[in-house]
Amino acid sequence: MPIAHPPSETGAHRPELSVNPIFTREPVRIPRFELPDGELHADVAYQVVHDELMLDGNARLNLATFVTTWAEPQAQQLMAESFDKNMIDKDEYPRTADLEQRCVRMLADLWHAPDPATAIGCSTTGSSEACMLGGLALKRRWQLARRAAGKPTDRPNIVMGINVQICWDKFANFFEVEPRLVPMDGDRLHLGAAEAVAQCDENTIGVVAILGSTFDGSYEPVSEICAALDDLQERTGLDIPVHVDGASGAMVAPFCDPDLVWDFRLPRVASINTSGHKYGLVYPGVGWALWRDSAALPEELVFKVNYLGGEMPTFALNFSRPGGQVVAQYYNFLRLGRDGFRRVQQTCRDVATSLSGRIAQLGPFRLLTDGSQLPVFAFVVDGDRPYSVFDVSAGLREEGWLVPAYSFPAHREDIKALRIVVRNGFSHDLADLLLDDLRRVLDRLEKQSAPQRGAESASFSHGTR
Ligand SMILES: Cc1ncc(COP(=O)(O)O)c(C=O)c1O
């Protein structure tokens, strides 16, 4: 299987790009598929690339993605000022390195690490890398403990709901850990505590709990899962740590649900990740991985880089990485503080719950979730209608809105849902406009004799399987 897609066939009948004659006084030949021999004027090259990108979707109308699509000009300016800084060059860019450490410390405090000053963590390219690091630490801890006890280490497994984001399938595949995916059952559309524990054994490196589920925005019951694992330890002696995948929720729950206990307040929670580029409000790509203390991250996984004449510990899959995202994260922390984040995330939640309520009132839809946890909700077409969720998604796409439709995984493949992610910048006004368009799409679809599209037409599901 090829790693990359085969080259695009678009324009294959014309091997050269067509250039607006106004861009350039002399005719230029720009090969479509080969590296050009000669140079182009920067303005011409800019205009050609700019024009092609015009046909991408409008990011602000992309209700499929969790990733930031609007940031303040000041954050953009700081990012532009840092484009030339490589995050790994701690010695050359010590201030950037220091901002990263301050962000880690702020997150450790936000997530109630026992001692934020000694909690360890790092920035990453996003939650996927952060989850890989969290999983690797779990695996190595388990291996060390097993070896110390003279037991075999050849069959590690990790327990998680089948609703986990695709990055966990990657972790299991790349790092050779058996994924034990707990299926959905009836109305339980994410991991349950009893079901998680039932999958655990002496080879379990950890349990992943998600805050919240990519499929429907619901929070998994982290404290119940921890309590059930406490009980398992009492009964069997098995001490199984929990990693919380808070890709979105770890930047929502601390502000909107301060009484929800899901983080390092639970002693069993060993590590947490979040995406700075989701509800951390930074443009892609930045994520964060934190461990409750140094015991949770085996020393042998940590590498040292030069820093101010000494050494600084790092844990990352990448080496080079842009510094701008970390700088923008620090800017957001300073700029918004707890009050600002609360206001932004609560506004998203208000927009989500209000929009989901009005979608429910339209008639043809039933809500699976209402946006009152993550500001994300999923809904299905209820009853016998002459259209499918895939028809609704295609209809909205014609109006410019990207709203994904997808099937749920085992054992609820029967559920075909639409999902809306409300992010900062998606206002009540935009929600009104979406609703107007949805009404128009439904009027059109009601005239169909039968659904036109099935699950095969699902084109963008954002990591759901
Ligand atoms: C729960 C969860 N985990 C991990 C990821 C992967 O995050 P990233 O896109 O930051 O790599 C996502 C992305 O949507 C997610 O929702």
The ligand as an SDF file (V2000), in Angstrom:
LIG
                    3D

 16 16  0  0  0  0  0  0  0  0999 V2000
  -10.2440   12.5200   22.7070 C   0  0  0  0  0  0  0  0  0  0  0  0
   -9.1920   12.8630   21.7010 C   0  0  0  0  0  0  0  0  0  0  0  0
   -7.9420   12.3930   21.8500 N   0  0  0  0  0  0  0  0  0  0  0  0
   -6.9490   12.6890   20.9950 C   0  0  0  0  0  0  0  0  0  0  0  0
   -7.1940   13.4710   19.8750 C   0  0  0  0  0  0  0  0  0  0  0  0
   -6.0610   13.7700   18.9270 C   0  0  0  0  0  0  0  0  0  0  0  0
   -5.7080   15.1010   19.1210 O   0  0  0  0  0  0  0  0  0  0  0  0
   -4.7470   15.9480   18.1720 P   0  0  0  0  0  0  0  0  0  0  0  0
   -5.5790   16.2740   16.9710 O   0  0  0  0  0  0  0  0  0  0  0  0
   -4.4350   17.1450   19.0180 O   0  0  0  0  0  0  0  0  0  0  0  0
   -3.5480   15.1320   17.8600 O   0  0  0  0  0  0  0  0  0  0  0  0
   -8.4760   13.9760   19.6630 C   0  0  0  0  0  0  0  0  0  0  0  0
   -8.7780   14.8120   18.4880 C   0  0  0  0  0  0  0  0  0  0  0  0
   -9.9050   15.1480   18.2200 O   0  0  0  0  0  0  0  0  0  0  0  0
   -9.5040   13.6800   20.6000 C   0  0  0  0  0  0  0  0  0  0  0  0
  -10.7530   14.1480   20.4530 O   0  0  0  0  0  0  0  0  0  0  0  0
  1  2  1  0
  2  3  1  0
  2 15  2  0
  3  4  2  0
  4  5  1  0
  5  6  1  0
  5 12  2  0
  6  7  1  0
  7  8  1  0
  8  9  2  0
  8 10  1  0
  8 11  1  0
 12 13  1  0
 12 15  1  0
 13 14  2  0
 15 16  1  0
M  END
$$$$
